[in-house]
Each structure stands twice: as C-alpha cells, then as structure tokens.
Amino acid sequence: MDKILEKVNSPEDLKELNIKEKEQLAKEIRENIINTVSVTGGHLASNLGVTELTIALHSIFDTPKDKIVWDVGHQTYVHKILTGRKDKMDTLRQLGGISGFPKIKESEYDSFDTGHSSTSISVALGMARARDIQKEDNNVIAVIGDGALTGGMALEALNDAGNSKTKLIVILNDNEMSISKNVGGISQFLTKLRTRKFYKKSNNSIRKTLEKTPKIGTKIIRIARRVKYSLKQLFLPNMFFEDLGFKYLGPVDGHDIERLEWILKLAKKEQEPVLVHAITKKGKGYKPAEENPDRFHATGSFEIETGKPNKEKKKDYSAVFGEKLVKLANNNEKIVAITAAMTDGTGLKEFKEKYPNRFFDVGIAEQHAIGLAAGLAKAGLKPVVPIYSSFYQRAYDQVIHDICIENMPVVLCVDRAGIVGNDGETHQGLLDLAFFNIVPNLTIMAPKDFKELEDMLEYAITLNSPVVIRYPRGGENEQVKFEKHEEIIKGKAEIIKEGKDISIISIGKMVEKGMKMVEQLEKQGKSVELINARFLKPFDEEKIIETITKTKNVITIEDASIVGGLGTKVKEIIAENKLENVNLQCYAYPDKFIEARKRWRIRRKIFIKKLAVFPS
C-alpha cells in the first residue's frame, strides 16, 4: 500500500484527500517526525501535538497567498513537510539544511521568521492591516500556544486586534503546556474555557420584545444587561476574548481533522477578528513524549523504542548553578528564585521542590519576572533570576528601569550565553555582554569553569547591588583543568600564567581557549601571559594596562559579539591611555546573526584562523 505522504508535495495536494486519507497522513507524518528527530534532535512534543491542526490549516487556507504566522516557530515541522520540504527533513537543524524554525529565505510558505514567544498576533495584525491598506484579498492566521498567552506582548496584541475590527484569525493551540507545566491565571482561565458554551442566541429576541414594552421596557433592558453580564462572567469564560472584540469559536478537538476543518471554514467567513480555540495534546501519538512532554520539548537524538537519549547527559553549567543555589538557600532564607517557564532548563527543579514558597514560575513573561524581582528586592529579599541570554533581550527595559536605576540587589543569571548551536539566530546568546555593558550600576561577571561559577554566585549574593553572571550552555572542557581559583574580588582579574611576549586576555568559557592558545604559542617559543578577566564591569584596567604595556602584543578572546564586549573594552583602554605601538587581535563572533549549526563548527570557523605573528 502506497503511503499517502508520498503523494503530498504541496498544500494543494491536501485538497484532493478525503478525511480518512488525511487521518492516515497524520500518522505517517508523526512517524516521519519521530524518525527524524530521533537522529537530528529537535523539538518533538510540540510538533506531534499540531499534526492534525497543521493539516487542517493547509487544507482550508490557500497558502502561500494566505499567511500563517507561527508563534515561537518550533512547532513547524509538519508545516515544512506539507510545503515541499519532506525530502530535506534529514537535514533538520544541520549546517546547510532546513531550520528548526520558520525562515522566509527557506520557503515562500514561511511568512515570518519566529523563534521567541508571544509575537505572532502582533505580526499577523500588521500583515492584516497592510493587506487592507493595499486592498488585497487574503487571510492572515496567527497560531499561538496557550503558554505564549502569558507573555504580555500577546495580550497587548489581542487588545489591539480586537479593537481594530480587522479581519484576522487567531488559532489558540491549547495543550496546557509551554515548556514547563503552565501556571497562573491565564492557565486557569483556559481550563474553564475547555467546557462548551451553553448560551448565545436569546439576547436579541428578548431585547426586541422588551423594547416594545412602554416605559419600563428600557429600564428592564438595562437591569437585564447588568445581570446577564455578571452571569456571563461567571459561566462563560469565553467572554474574555469576546469582550476584547474577538468572535470566539470552540473549544474544538485539535486532533479531529473533520471538526477542525469545519470550524476553520466558519472562521474564514468572518470579517472581524476571530479566535479559534483548539485543544491538543503535546507529544500526541508517541507514548514517551505524551508522558514526558517537557523532556521531549527539545531533545537530542534518542532511541525510538524507549525514548531514552542516545547520549547520557553530562553535568552542565545550569545544573551546577542550581545545586549551588540550593546550598546557599539552606543558609540564607532571603534567597528566592524566579523562572520564566524554564524550571528544568535553568536548573531550578531541586530549588522548586525544596523551597516551594521561595520559588516563583511566572510563565513566559520575562519582563514581569524582572519587575517581580525588583519588588522582592525592595522588600528585603535576594532574588536570583536565571533566564537564557536570548530571552533576557525581552526584559532589557526592566533591567534598566526596575533594577539598575533603583540599584536593586538582584542576581541576573544569564544562562545559554554565547553560541547555543542548532536553534540558530533567534537563540544565540551573543549580545548580552554588549547590551549589559552600557548599563550603569551593573556588575558583570563570567566564570571560567564550574568552580568559578559557584564562587561567583556565592559572591553575588553578598552584593547590595545588581549583578550579572553569564555562563554557557553545556559543560566544562574535560581536557582543560585549572590548578587554582583565586578569591573573587570585585573588579579584579586573575593572572593564570605570567609571560613577557604576548598577553592573552579572555573571559568566561573562552579562558579554556586561552589555555590552548598558550600551548600553541609556547611551541613557537613565545612567553605568554594569560589573564582571566572575570569581570567585564568593573574592568580591571590597572592589571590590563600593566600587561599591555609589558608585552605590547595582545589577544582578546570572548564567546560574544565582536561589538561592545571584551575586545571593545581593551580597545578603549588602549585609546584612552594613549598606549602606543600595541598589536591587538580580537577573537569574537562577527557583527551578524549566526545561523544554525553545531557549536563546535561555529567556534572552529571563528577561532581556527591563524594566530597573529607578533614581532619578536
């Protein structure tokens, strides 16, 4: 029996299939995705959860004329398979292959590049308004998960879209999860919404009858409206969306293709903002992912039969951070921890279990997380907030306005700093050194290894001012071991090795790379001084000027953008202090967005260039 998937090369082919064939197609697509991700790694559970929804969307709408904007974007594997990329799935998230997220340059069916949460409704509304201004005729659909609704940007967009009366369709993919289990009022509200509506049509007929009643009719109408509104708020939680200006359709079983197509046809006919509420199951069709959707949100390669990872996970910086924070919290009741829906990813699982009253998961709401931390700090507590580097971008104003202007003693832990690899441009953590560096009152540190991370965290807790600790994804380089760890003193660098010919100034994980460069240069007969900067801010200018003056030959190494970080700092010192005849070479990532590929490939391309041949 021929597979249905073999016949589907574009969304147009879907329109020739009946419901039974589409149901079979869904099974085949799930099998394809499981087989692919078990080898390449990637986002599994979310894609298995949207299989039928994606088939229904491409069956009812005419893409690429109709535009689908996928929130976050990591759930677009089914979309890619249906839009001509099924034969490239084995290249998923690989160098030269297809991205794990929508990419405009990859396909005309990808209407917008997305990688962060809560952005789709804003973008889709912009597209819809542009369509109307230009008198075009197409549908615009935003697909957003329930977890993303905790992001303030999504709520702002819902408010604007509902008020606009613009023809727009929002698909709420409600799987009761973001990455960690959903939390908060929005989650509770959606739980209520999963019961069917029971009230709709009687209002108009009753109102018309009462209007014909002399004198008392209009008074009764006003009273009835107030009573009705109160009852609707009690019993019809869908009124939240309708009060914003959306026509609410649903809930609908997100795995029933026939029902999905029926409700999408209704939505397509509307000339006002519509919200379609689809209930899905994350990990649908693969038992290990259904039972552990958080673990299979983003996974490395795994054994299909058992779901067990092919590689045993080694200790990483996030785990070291989490373990140390628990130890510190044992002796300090003022320490509290905040996560933005990333409990496991940031190493806070044990803290959550041990100190539930001192742990706060705010959902996908980084801005709120920082504002909350400011309030906790103002009241005398010591908040610690681990957020991925690329997501700290979303809370930059709060770091400035709520933390640093007020000089609040909050520990801002920047996880996944530097290159993160296969998730590509939207997830690389290359900008944080630059954008934090210009903020007054902020101390910025980066550890060379696990032990220094523990020391820095312990030190940060003692500070009565805001501090950033940035650390990378993954673990230590087992081939590099540091023999000593000097005491952490604010603004003081650490001399790891003294020399007289060349100075290597490095920070964070790149101190490992500095050690390897020392070996290479010493084989050339050079005497090399290696400095672990430790602090980008305040910077140890005295020690740096001393080493530059001594050797005149300087290399800087950092796991960040070439703009605004360590290299820039050293250049400024050379210029400001009028240090003459200095040969400087900066190793960092170029001033551009780095595409998806394995981290070692990216680093090799950047750091493989020949070492500077300095004068004797």
Sequence and secondary structure as in RCSB ss.txt:
>XXXX:A:sequence
MDKILEKVNSPEDLKELNIKEKEQLAKEIRENIINTVSVTGGHLASNLGVTELTIALHSIFDTPKDKIVWDVGHQ
TYVHKILTGRKDKMDTLRQLGGISGFPKIKESEYDSFDTGHSSTSISVALGMARARDIQKEDNNVIAVIGDGALT
GGMALEALNDAGNSKTKLIVILNDNEMSISKNVGGISQFLTKLRTRKFYKKSNNSIRKTLEKTPKIGTKIIRIAR
RVKYSLKQLFLPNMFFEDLGFKYLGPVDGHDIERLEWILKLAKKEQEPVLVHAITKKGKGYKPAEENPDRFHATG
SFEIETGKPNKEKKKDYSAVFGEKLVKLANNNEKIVAITAAMTDGTGLKEFKEKYPNRFFDVGIAEQHAIGLAAG
LAKAGLKPVVPIYSSFYQRAYDQVIHDICIENMPVVLCVDRAGIVGNDGETHQGLLDLAFFNIVPNLTIMAPKDF
KELEDMLEYAITLNSPVVIRYPRGGENEQVKFEKHEEIIKGKAEIIKEGKDISIISIGKMVEKGMKMVEQLEKQG
KSVELINARFLKPFDEEKIIETITKTKNVITIEDASIVGGLGTKVKEIIAENKLENVNLQCYAYPDKFIEARKRW
RIRRKIFIKKLAVFPS
>XXXX:A:secstr
   GGGG SSHHHHTT  HHHHHHHHHHHHHHHHHHHHHH B  HHHHHTHHHHHHHHHHS TTTSEEEESSSTT
 HHHHIIIIIGGGGGGTTSTTS  SS  TTT TT  S   STT HHHHHHHHHHHHHHTT    EEEEEETGGGG
SHHHHHHHHHHHHHT   EEEEEE SBSSSB  SHHHHHHHHHTS     SHHHHHHHHHHTSTTHHHHHHHHHH
HHHHHHHHHH TTHHHHHHT EEEEEEETT HHHHHHHHHHHHH SS EEEEEE  TTTT HHHHH TTTTTSB 
 B TTT  BSS     HHHHHHHHHHHHHHH TTEEEEESS TTTTT HHHHHH GGGEEE  S HHHHHHHHHH
HHHTT EEEEEEEHHHHGGGHHHIIIIIITTT   EEEEET B   TT TTT B SHHHHHHTSTT EEE  SSH
HHHHHHHHHHHH SS EEEE  SS   TT   S      TT  EEEE  SSEEEEE TTHHHHHHHHHHHHHHTT
  EEEEE  EEES  HHHHHHHHHHHSEEEEEEEEESSSSHHHHHHHHHHHTT  S EEEEEEE SS   S  HH
HHHHHHH S       
